């Protein structure tokens, strides 16, 4: 199969996944606009779309300056994507939530600082150093801010998973238990796909073919979460 055909397939799958994510995000939001869970689900959907688009565009250019800015935008949206993932499990499945002072005065400023460093400074990505013969980025010079980015994003994802597991096992009602189990199932499917195709394949098999398919792998989580919110209110 030629490179052009593979590239067209990537674009097709990306388009289908983005359309599905956007539709589900707005369907859930429009069903109950005042629900903090519905609002956060929409935010998560939109940040997933933006992160996916910039992640895909990185592989479409070979000009160092353009690729560097695309990388910075990608990690910028990755920060808020991880935050919306965490907040979704923080508020799920409630309609109203009062955020703690730590949440408002520590977490939000930390996220703002991290996202600022990723986009507008060279402290996370300072330079695109090399391209492969196929025109793909093969080496990026990282700055010291990459540590903060990694800690914040990893902490948000792990924190979100912890909250989901906690709510699954401590749910007070049958409906909440069923809701949490659907979301947990979608999460397990999505993270299994991401670990296999976006970590094991590139890191251990030197195969980056499926990195741009991340939004496709996120679809199970989006679908099961949307179903849990819509079906069980």
N, C-alpha and C positions, 0 to 999 in steps of 0.2 A: 504494500500500500504506500503510495507516494506521500511525501511530506505535506503537499498542498491538501490532499484528501484528509489527512489526519488533522491538519489545522482547521479545515472546514467542519470536521466532526466536533472538535473542541468548541468551536464557536456555536455550533448547533446545540450541543449539550448545555453550554453555558447559558445560552438564550432561553432554553426551555426551563432550566433550573431557576434562573432569575425571575422569569415570568411567573412560575408557580409560587416562589417564595413571596413575591410582591402581592400576588392575588390573595394568598392565604393571610398575609399580614394585614391587608386592608379589610378582608372579610371579617376577621376576628375583631379588629378595631371598630368597624362600623356596627357590629352587633351590640357593642356596649362601650361607647366612647368615654364614659366617665370611669370605667374600671382601670385601676392602675396596672392590673395584669394585662389587659388588652392593649393599653398604651405601650407598655414595655415590650410586649410581643411585636408590635408594629415597629418600635425602635430597633429591636433585634433584627427583624427582617430587613429593614432599610440599611442598617450597617453591614449586614451579611452581603447584600447586593453591592454596596459600594466597595467593600473589601474585595469581593470576588472580581469586580470589573478591573480594579487596579492590579490585582494579582495576575489577571490574564494579560493585561497590557504590557506588563514587564517583559513577557516573552515575545512581544511583537516588534520591539525596537532594539537597535544595536548602537545607538548614539549614547555615549557615557552620561552626558548631562541629563538627557531625557530619562534614561533608565534610572539614574540616581533619584530624580524627583518622583518617578513612579514608585520606586521602592519606599521612599519616605512617606508618600501618601498611603501606600499599602499598609505600612506598620502603624501609621497614624489612625487609620480606620480599624486596624486590628486591636488597638487599645480600647476603643469605644465599643467594638464588637464584643470583646471579652467582658467589658463592663456591663453591657446590656444583657449578656448571658448570665452574669452573676445576679444582676438586679431582677431578672425574670424569675429566678428561683428564690430570691429574697422576698418577693411579693406574692408569688404564686401560692395558692389560687385565690387570694383575697381581692376584694373590690377596692378597698381603701387600706392604706398603710401609713403609719406615722414613722418617718425615718429618724433614726437616732442622731445625736449630735456628732458622734464619731463618723457616721455615714456622711453627714452634710459638711462637717468642718475638717475632716481628715481625708476621707476617701476621695471626695470630689476634687479638692485641691491637688491631691497626689496624682489623680488621673489627668487633670488639666496640665500640670507640670510635665508629666511623662509624654503626653501627646504633643505638647509644645516642643520638647526636646527632639522628638522623632521627626517632626516636620520642618522646623525652622532653624535647626542647628545641625552641625556636623558631628554631634556627640554620639549619635546612634549609628548612622551610615555616613561616612566621610567621603568615600570615593569608590567608584566602580573601577576595579583594577584590570580585569581580564574578561574576554568573551571567548566562548568555545568556537570551533570552526563553523558550527551551525548558526552562530550569531546569538547564542544564549549566554546570559551572565554566568560566569564560572567562578569569579572571585570578587568579593566586596570587602573593602577595608572598614572594619567596625571601630567605633569610638567607645569610650568608657561607659556611655549612656546605655549601651546594649544590655548591660547587666541589670540596670533599673527596669528597662523595658521587659526583659525576660522574667524578672521577679514579679512585676506587677501583673503581667498577662497570665503567667502560670498561677499566681496566687488567686486571681479572679476566677479562672476556670476551675481550679481545685476547690475553691470556696463554694462556687456554685454547685458543683457535684456533691459536696458535703451537705449543703442545705437541702438538696433534692433527696438524698438518701435519708437524712434526718426526718424530713416531712413524710417520706414514704412509710417509715417505720413507726412514726408517732402520730399519724393522722387520726383525728378524733372521730370522724364519720366514715361510713362505707364509701360515700361518694368521693371524699377527699383521697381515700386509699386508692380507689380505682383511677382517679385523675393522675395521681402521682405515679402509679404503675405504668400508665400509658406513656407519660413523659419520660420515665426511666427507661422504658423499652426503646423509645426513639433515640434517647441519648446513647444507650449501649450500642445500637446499630451504627449510629453516626460516628461515634468515637472509634469503634472497631474499624470502620472503613478508613477514617482519617489516619489512624495509627499504621494500618497496613500499607495504604497507597501514598500517604504524604510523609511518612516517616521511614518505615522499613524499606520500601522500594528505593527512595533516594539515598538513604544513609547506608544501607547494607547491600543493595543490588545495583547501585549507581544508575537507577532508572527514574528520571524526573517526568516521565510521560504523563502521569496522572495528577500532578500538582495543581494544574489549572481546573481540575474536576472537583475541587473542594466544595463548591455550592451544590453539586449533585450529591455528594456524600452527606451534606447537611440537611437535605430534603427529608429523610426519615424523621429527624428530630423536629423539624418544622411541622410536618404532617401530623405526627402523633400529639404534639403539644397543641396545635390548632384544634384537633379533634377533642382533646381533653377539655379545652376551654369552651368550645362551642357545644359539645354534646352534653356536658355536665354543668354548664353555666358557671 
